[in-house]
Amino acid sequence: MPDILRDVRAAMRRLWRRPLYPIVAVGILALGLTATIAVFTYINGFYQPFPGADANGLVRVFGVAEDDPYQNVSFLDYVDYAGADRAFDGIAAAQAGFAASVRREQMTEVAFLEAVSGAYFSVLGVELYMGRGIRPDDDRPGADPVAVLSHTWWQRSFNADPSVIGQTIFLNFRPFTVVGIMSPQFLGTTSNFRPHVWIPIAPFRDRYVGWAARAENRDLPLVRVFGRLRERASVEQGLGELTALAHGLDEMYPKRDAERRQLRLEAATWIDPRARLGEVPTLRLMTAAAIGLLLLVGANVANLLLAVAVGRQRDVSLRAALGASRPRLMRLVLIENVLLSALAGGIALALAYPATARLGSYFARPSVWGENVSRVVSVDLRVVVFAIAVSIVTGLVAGLLPALRASGSNLVSTLNAAPGATVSPRRLFGRRIPGVHDLLVSTQVALSIVLLVVAGLVVRTFVNVGNLDPGFAYGQLIVTHVSTSSTTLRPDERERFFRELAQQVSDEPWVQTATVVDFPLLSPHPTAEFRLDGADQPSSFVYSRVIPGFFEALGIGIVQGRSFSAADTVGATDVAMVNERFVRLQLAGQDPVGRRIWWSLGEGDRSFEIVGVVRDTKTRDYFAEPEPTVYFSYPQHAYPTGSAVIVATRGQPHSFVPDLSQWLRDFEPYLAIVNVVPYADVVRGYQYTQRMNAELFSIMAFVGVALAAAGIFSVMSIAVTRRTREIGIRMSVGAARVDIGQMVVARALKPVVLGLGVGLAASFAVTKLVRSLLYGVEPTDPLTLLVGTGVLLGTAALAAYVPAHRAATLDPAAALRRE
């Protein structure tokens, strides 16, 4: 141990005396380690427990279907599972993703709800900041409705007033007594939703009758179910108890698609496992790229350390002459490298925080229906341990070759050689064998071309996705969803209210036009069974209800017939419009105008005359093909409490978001505004994967090419320095400066061409990982390969230019005087 400490102090002194190369090495290492640690943090995030909850023994119960290994559980099945008590201390259920209007003295705001069972807080083991949580007695019919507020919402909306405990808040005009304030650490049980309020399931069922109806269907996966295992119970025991209960349910209530006994029990994680499955292609590619970048960094640092080792050969030989053993000499070099890599690892770990925050921001998808939530991924103990381990291993691997070379140099020849003497290259059959420096450069070039090709493919994918036409002009649009649930409007007054809202906001000088729709494009839409005249059986289609002027406001062309008009209201002939895809699939291109379509509603079949055909649009999914869609005139139908308002502005939509929010507040103070967002942001939200891939791989490719250029530059500089005397002799016997420059460049390009060949071959194999992430471009796209090759060759030529120019401009007399 004293010897090691002495070597550490000696290594620190050597690094301090020559600070330039340690700074460069640490900087290069930190780049690669930051990318690697950030990717590991991203992967590790999929296995992190709920923040603020007790993760010990907390599991989640999943149903298993053929196409979905991580299904939710039907509500009635949960009720039966909640009786499991041999392996569990408790089982709870939660339903997130709902919004409610909260009426205050001056205005109404929107709160996002999570409905939970009475055992929810005790099962999760969360602590409250103030008051109490929801109890089993609160989750029963007839109980007084209670609510627990999130710490963030309590601070923002109630100014952190502790007297809110015991007060009544109105959610969708229904009173709830506030009984607790959640701790600031607990953010809910799903990473893409931040509840403002937790309420019991019993009053939630009373208010949300649609959900209550679905809760009665045992075939419908509906709620997320959590369990807390007893202290000595295992996951296998818990699964066995639930499977036995599921077997009994299968006998009493057989399911249509699968048996309940196919259950899964796993540690509860904040990020839903289905998100992990959906992001597997991205995970694989990011992991491969991070490893490739780390290898590239290691090769670059190894090249740098080799260059330093060459300059220290005499020093090392002197140590050997004084009795230092080879293991001791290797240890001296490796300790230096470990110190450098440890420092680089610390810098990378610090940079991992903003890097992972940036990664999480890609998953904030602006939506008209709710908040824009980034994915929070924390740097925990596992990340720290990984950072330390990968830093040390990288330092050891990068320094192993220089250590072997330094400790294995020939003592006599090194001491007898003149400083800066030329080292004769090794030859085989008269041909020069590439040296270690050359092979490391070839490795860097090979890895760089792979990164360049992947970056080119994902960038082209991002461009192609950005050029997709959703079928409507969204560039000037702002969209919002508003609810009248906290106003005094009667159901029969809602049509007039929304008509006047659209008319009056259209009169604003910054507004071109405004329209109203039940479900805006690029959002979830309902489907229903419709029967076209002449068809024996009904078919399921997407539908939407729009006011007259909707298609014109969104720039959706009328292909045939007419659009809805102000006359298409209650009392007039019921009308409908269809899109082009409906006509192609259902009518084989026949004229649909004048045909009739029947909709089976609660009061019986209702007949609608098709009056027009509109251009296809992306209805629910930005990437999917347009779906057959039926549009109805909104004034001919009963208006629900909420609808979407779309405003076409006369300038940049982002600048008018506050204006629209304030206008809506002034128009009706008790109007609940769910969100106000430019439509372009909604479209960009669908491109988050492509944007993330394009940005990350472009950065990695840029760093890779820069490091490869640095490697080529350093190798050529060393080569020119070693061959100074040879170059002077050549020039003294008549060699032209152009010939000298060409000789140096040709020497530089040999390892580049070798690495390029290997890298292109590897690119064909790696692109198999990329195929599922591409859109509109093939993995073997020749243009991408050509551009990547051109960029790398151009960079290599530039990197070799400076050493070549220096060699060509040497003074022969001065060069010959160097001995």
Secondary structure, 3 states (H helix, E strand, C coil): CHHHHHHHHHHHHHHHHCCHHHHHHHHHHHHHHHHHHHHHHHHHHHHCCCCCCCCCCEEEEEEEECCEEEECECHHHHHHHCCCCCCEEEEEEEEEEEEEEEECCCCEEEEEEEEECCCHHHHHCCCEEEECCCCHHHCCCCCCCEEEECHHHHHHHHCCCHHHCCCEEEECCEEEEEEEEECCCCCCCCCCCCCCEEEEHHHHHHHCHHHHHHHCCCCCCCEEEEEEECCCCCHHHHHHHHHHHHHHHHHHCCCCCCCCCCEEEEECCCCCHHHHHHCHHHHHHHHHHHHHHHHHHHHHHHHHHHHHHHHCHHHHHHHHHCCCCHHHHHHHHHHHHHHHHHHHHHHHHHHHHHHHHHHHHCCCCCECCECCCCCCCCCCHHHHHHHHHHHHHHHHHHHHHHHHHHHCCCHHHHHHCCCCCCCCCCEECCEECCCHHHHHHHHHHHHHHHHHHHHHHHHHHHHHHHCCCCCCCCCCEEEEEEECCCCCCCHHHHHHHHHHHHHHHHCCCCEEEEEEECCCCCCCCCEEEEEECCCCCCEEEEEEEECCCHHHHCCCCEEEECCCCCCCCCCCCCEEEEEHHHHHHHHCCCCCCCCEEEEEECCEEEEEEEEEEECCCCCCCCCCCCCCEEEEEHHHCCCCCEEEEEEEECCCHHHHHHHHHHHHHHHCCCCEEEEEEEHHHHHHHHCHHHHHHHHHHHHHHHHHHHHHHHHHHHHHHHHHHHCHHHHHHHHHCCCCHHHHHHHHHHHHHHHHHHHHHHHHHHHHHHHHHHHHHCCCCCCCCHHHHHHHHHHHHHHHHHHHHHHHHHHHCCCHHHHHHCC
